[in-house]
Amino acid sequence: MAKVTGLGGVFYVVKDPDATRAWYRDVLGIGGEYGPQLEWSEETGDKPYSLISHFKDDGYIKPGTGGFMVNLRVDDCDAMVEQLKAKGVEVLGHVDEGYAKFAWILDPDGVKIELWEQLAAPE
């Protein structure tokens, strides 16, 4: 049975992503290539992290209505998608990017949830 294995990150829209990332780096002391990055465990030999990602409103969170998205790590994205469908959950999309598999759903309040199975370290 597929399961969620941890928090992949929190994504939300800000006016100036670079300034917000700089604030997290300068004020809180957390930075990273993709935004504030917190290492939390060893998984598949790499160093997975939870991410607070800031970006402009480019439509990525749509059709979510919450102004942010929750990214959850999963151990088997394909199986999770099948489980969700079997429960009547609409899967908005499901892709294999080579380094990871992703799928998207909405929660009951319209918040977009991104499911993420990391297959290899991002290049």
C-alpha positions as CSV (number, residue, x, y, z in Angstrom):
1,M,0.0,0.0,0.0
2,A,1.4,3.4,-0.9
3,K,1.9,6.0,1.8
4,V,3.0,9.5,2.4
5,T,6.6,9.5,3.8
6,G,7.0,13.1,4.8
7,L,6.6,16.7,3.9
8,G,8.2,17.7,0.6
9,G,7.6,21.4,1.0
10,V,5.2,24.3,1.2
11,F,4.7,26.5,-1.9
12,Y,3.0,29.9,-1.9
13,V,2.8,33.0,-4.0
14,V,4.8,36.1,-3.0
15,K,5.3,39.4,-4.8
16,D,9.1,39.1,-4.9
17,P,10.5,35.6,-4.6
18,D,14.1,36.7,-4.6
19,A,13.6,39.2,-1.7
20,T,11.6,36.6,0.3
21,R,14.3,33.9,-0.2
22,A,16.9,36.5,0.9
23,W,14.9,37.3,4.0
24,Y,14.8,33.6,5.0
25,R,18.5,33.3,4.3
26,D,19.5,36.5,6.1
27,V,17.1,36.6,8.9
28,L,16.5,32.9,9.7
29,G,19.7,31.5,8.4
30,I,18.1,29.0,6.0
31,G,18.8,28.9,2.3
32,G,19.3,26.5,-0.6
33,E,19.4,26.3,-4.3
34,Y,15.6,26.3,-4.6
35,G,14.8,28.3,-1.5
36,P,15.0,27.7,2.2
37,Q,16.0,24.1,2.5
38,L,15.9,21.9,5.6
39,E,17.6,18.5,5.5
40,W,15.8,16.0,7.6
41,S,16.7,12.4,6.8
42,E,18.7,10.0,4.7
43,E,16.5,8.4,2.0
44,T,17.7,6.5,-1.2
45,G,21.3,7.6,-0.4
46,D,20.7,11.3,-1.0
47,K,19.9,14.1,1.4
48,P,16.1,14.8,1.1
49,Y,14.8,18.0,2.3
50,S,11.7,20.0,3.0
51,L,11.4,23.1,1.0
52,I,9.7,26.5,1.5
53,S,9.5,27.7,-2.1
54,H,8.6,31.2,-3.2
55,F,7.6,32.1,-6.7
56,K,5.5,34.5,-8.7
57,D,1.8,33.7,-9.5
58,D,2.4,31.9,-12.8
59,G,-0.6,29.6,-12.5
60,Y,1.3,26.6,-11.0
61,I,-0.9,26.5,-8.0
62,K,-4.1,26.6,-10.1
63,P,-6.7,25.3,-9.9
64,G,-6.0,25.4,-6.2
65,T,-7.7,28.4,-4.5
66,G,-5.7,28.7,-1.3
67,G,-2.8,30.8,-2.5
68,F,-0.3,28.0,-1.6
69,M,0.3,24.3,-2.3
70,V,1.4,21.5,-0.1
71,N,4.0,19.0,-1.5
72,L,4.0,15.6,0.1
73,R,6.7,13.0,-0.5
74,V,5.3,9.5,-1.3
75,D,7.0,6.1,-1.7
76,D,5.1,5.0,-4.8
77,C,3.4,7.7,-6.8
78,D,1.8,5.4,-9.3
79,A,0.2,3.2,-6.6
80,M,-0.9,6.4,-4.7
81,V,-2.6,7.7,-7.9
82,E,-4.5,4.4,-8.3
83,Q,-5.5,4.4,-4.6
84,L,-6.8,8.0,-4.9
85,K,-8.8,7.2,-8.1
86,A,-10.3,4.1,-6.4
87,K,-11.5,6.5,-3.6
88,G,-13.1,8.8,-6.2
89,V,-10.5,11.5,-5.9
90,E,-9.9,13.5,-9.1
91,V,-6.2,13.4,-10.1
92,L,-5.4,16.6,-11.9
93,G,-2.2,15.3,-13.5
94,H,0.4,12.6,-13.2
95,V,3.9,12.8,-14.7
96,D,7.3,11.1,-14.7
97,E,10.0,13.7,-15.0
98,G,12.9,11.1,-14.9
99,Y,14.3,12.3,-11.6
100,A,10.8,12.2,-9.9
101,K,7.2,11.4,-10.4
102,F,4.5,13.9,-9.6
103,A,0.7,13.9,-9.2
104,W,-1.7,16.7,-8.2
105,I,-5.0,16.7,-6.4
106,L,-7.2,19.2,-4.6
107,D,-8.1,18.9,-0.9
108,P,-11.7,19.5,0.1
109,D,-11.0,23.2,0.6
110,G,-9.5,23.7,-2.8
111,V,-5.8,23.6,-1.7
112,K,-3.6,22.0,-4.3
113,I,-1.6,19.0,-3.1
114,E,1.4,17.9,-5.0
115,L,2.5,14.3,-4.5
116,W,6.2,13.7,-5.1
117,E,8.2,10.4,-5.4
118,Q,11.9,11.2,-5.8
119,L,13.6,8.7,-8.1
120,A,17.1,10.4,-8.3
121,A,18.8,13.5,-7.1
122,P,17.7,16.5,-9.2
123,E,20.4,17.7,-11.7
